[in-house]
Amino acid sequence: MNQKKIAIIGGGPAGLSAAEMLSASGHAVSVYDAMPTFARKFLLAGKSGLNITHSEDYERFATRFGDANPRLRAALDAFTPADIRAWAAGLGTETFVGSSGRVFPNVMKASPLLRAWLARLEARGVSFFTRHRWIGFAESGHVFETPDGRKTISCDATLLALGGASYPRLGSDADWVPLLSDRGIMIAPFQPANCGFDVAWSEIFRDRFAGEPLKSVTATSRAGTFPGEFVISKHGIEGSLVYAHSAVLRDDLLQNGKATVAIDLAPGRTLDRLSRDLARQDAKTSFSNRLRKGAGIDGVKAALLRELVPETDRNDPHKLAAAIKALPVPLLRPRPITEAISSAGGIAFSEIDETYMLKHFPGTFAAGEMLDWEAPTGGYLLTACFATGQAAAKGIEAWLGRR
């Protein structure tokens, strides 16, 4: 074949996934990254157990990407969670399904998988350049800031895979936004996704209970009702159960200036049973004793009720039961995007065609978290990064074939 020079700017999962497909086709692929090493966010995600994908029914899996579901579906169909598990196995990393349906490597960590992946790419001839920060387009390529000064490279096609705006210290800093927006490319503002929220805790509650988990609860918002757990933080609330609701709560705050999430502190008991059991308690006993004996609630759950339920309602067994079953936690704002697990926003899908090429910049493609989509935690984010990287690689091959 006629070998072409392809520049991949961004060395995370989307960029490396594209590099794998393009190098297998015999192209001369170079991967550039601003950081000293590649896939730093991928490595961080693997420190506590790399959740690489999810095992739920694929038809359900493919609906987890909000408004971007229709645009991502073809890419996901072509590189499914099952394909990711097979890909990892091909690199010597077997995977298992956890109790929540999440998929992890047997060794849990990301580093062995990444090392094997980079070694295979190098063996295929992929060139890697660290500490190369992209600072703009050149006549027939790109300009980078490097330790040795500015450097201009030429190429036949480009994939931009520079990530979103969370974890700036790991390279996902969205510094690329003005480089594209100045050229007329529409970019949806970045917002925190899978994030915690600020709550106006009293000083007493914050000082005593920050860091305490609330386990065996359910949370309800416009996103639905989900079981799980979350943590009281010094700022508000955070954790996996909060992240499951974060997109709708963030949007409610943006559109209405207010949002609440309703917490069921006793999902194993009905409202009627709680009302009856609480009504049987001696009204002269303390609030803590009435909660413990009538509802089986103590510790941080009892403190949360004391924090958020007016005293008159705490003394009414029926109103107290209603609060236990649906305690509204009023939210002030999302935590800063620099603390978020991921980000929403990015290049609008209207700016790319079905092959992930920028419509007004032939030969330049985009993939991964640069694009305007978001997903919950649970392996969905990584799966879509892999899938869009592969879809863009196919787009590059098709475009080069037409030239």
Order of alpha helices (4+ residues) and beta strands (2+ residues): beta-alpha-beta-alpha-beta-alpha-alpha-alpha-beta-beta-alpha-beta-beta-beta-beta-beta-alpha-beta-beta-alpha-beta-beta-beta-alpha-alpha-beta-alpha-alpha-alpha-alpha-alpha-beta-beta-beta-beta-alpha
